[in-house]
């Protein structure tokens, strides 16, 4: 079986330290907070104006609206203001600046891309495509977030990325998001919190309720159950945590795609939003939703979550439910199969699984479809994004880990009507790290979170050693020939090293 030739395009996405946002810089020690405020309150007004002018001169050109952010951070420490005198707007902004700091989103890495057709294809010539690419940006403290890029593929398969803005803006966190009662209660059950206290909170809520509805119900339960017991406190705290983990984001439509950043919001993703796998999902009624699975990380544990968006302006961030929601690498199929949603996953950090569901938010009963077979994937295998539909079957881009923790990219073909059946598989890597692709934060790694088909070409964006990203392409026809001529031996397994 000959491996199809692969073209590496002259497109490289490198991390850029100049792309920064402003984040709170507030000490955890309350005494330090009040001491810093005291120094600012002691300044004469003339000194306040001079110092604020210096901040504006140095930082205003690096951000769209620095004053709004400084005011927000002032409001965060306002409860610690210990004077009843009126504080000028300028002094408030200076105090806000004392509790602010710039954060370089991608100073460490820009990697693990996924790619989908852009929702707006206006102005694109016949045979061309506008695409949207997501990337994992990593900065100080190894905190990961999601960035976006826009590019085009010409009818001749030339790939070009639009210029990237130097500005980056976080979205508004919608203050009163909505929830679905059934999903909420399923997650409470999985958290072993379906007790009398949670029942009392949930009972008066409608099938679709808001955060303010939830807060009112919680307040009523507290009032009716005084004194608050330890069990009640635990239940109410967990309900609030679950509500915080399901939130909505909204970007200003005037922002370019490259100016939008999804930065961690909830506590369960405080150390990063990792490896988003976007897919353009077309439902049976032809409606389109862009989904992305990602891994939330809080520094100790991981939690697979789901993003929903129709326009990349309004995003819903949701927890996933079910016994199979427990590991990285979940990738949704782009349509229902026999009326059901389908998902690839990795349950055991070694094999590739598939599962089906009537609900995209609930997953259980996974079954193995691929085990390590060749030496280059003998440690573990996984997916590199959502499957792609071809006339020959579902094309799955895989990754395999072999000797010396070397990551390579491979491919497999699943039956179109029954994707539990593997009908083709490459015995050799499709893409292996070469030359400077081997050097980076994690050496000897090529990895992707999603590809797309453009005509008879496979467009494969990939990360290079957890540092930067590039794009390759190859003939779909050549790949399908190689896959269909491969020998599938699902029962031949090379055990992972002890």
C-alpha angles and dihedrals in degrees: 000000000000118000112232117250115259128211120216108208122218091249118115126172110205127186113260118206093197093071101093141163129199115248133180114274100192122152116234091227109088092205090059090050092053092045091054090047090049092056090052093048091051094059119103112247091248090057090048091054092048094048093046090049088054091052091049092048093051102039111020094086091054095062139045097231113003096168094061090053094047090050091051091053091047088054089054092060097033092102087066094055105118102193130084093205119110112265117214120237089245093054090049090053092048091051088049089053090053088059096044135083138177119250122200103218099199103023092122104035148343107201152121097065130192126192135205136165111277114249089234114062096163116137094017114131120241109280092023131103139205111214138192119218126196122203137188108240117197127192142160113347090019091273111162129209137170122261129180137218131185125214144158136233114209124219085258090054095252109152123215132174122213117243114276121237118234088222124084125189132190116222129247112267103229104244098213108032124181129242137195112235096214093053091045093052093047090056092047088054091051088051089053090243100122093118134129092275095055090043089055091052096046100040099079094043122103122236088263112037138165134230091256089053089052093048091052091051092048090050091051092051091050091050092048096045105047127180095053112231125210091253092051091049091051093049095047092046091052092048090053090048091052091049091049089052092057109060144142131237130199128193126200108256090228091068118100115236092252089055093061119092129179104210124182113281109166127061093246090063097038091122096044156316103242136197104346111201107202122197133178102231119200113195126210090265089055093249113144128223127172110222128185129186116206140168118250113207127191098181094269111040138023127228124189111227138179133233122202125191137151099191109016088247101082117041131185115204112202139179116236122231135212141068093277094059097097114098144044128272105052111165124182122219112241094243142013118279115214088345096308135100115246130205136185115217146165112231102168106030089249115060137045116246137189129206138178132214143174088221126050089215098055125063133175143138101052120188130199117251102164132032128182108282111160128051093249089061099032097117097051144322135212143160128280095211141308120336118259123223118238132166088254097051143286110323112216121190107210138189126218132194119212141159116346090015090283113169119211132176121237138164141231135187123223128196111268095226099031109029091182084080117082108210100172141016136176114242092199129048118271090208129014128180112269135181113331090001085078094061123080147081090315108024126221098023134132114175140163136193097200146352135193139213119239110185105305094339129096111218108206120185112191142179123239114221094322091294113086140355138238139177130239132179137193141175113282090206093055090047093051091049090052092047095047092048092051121104112241113213106168094168095056105092130177105210116236113252115271 
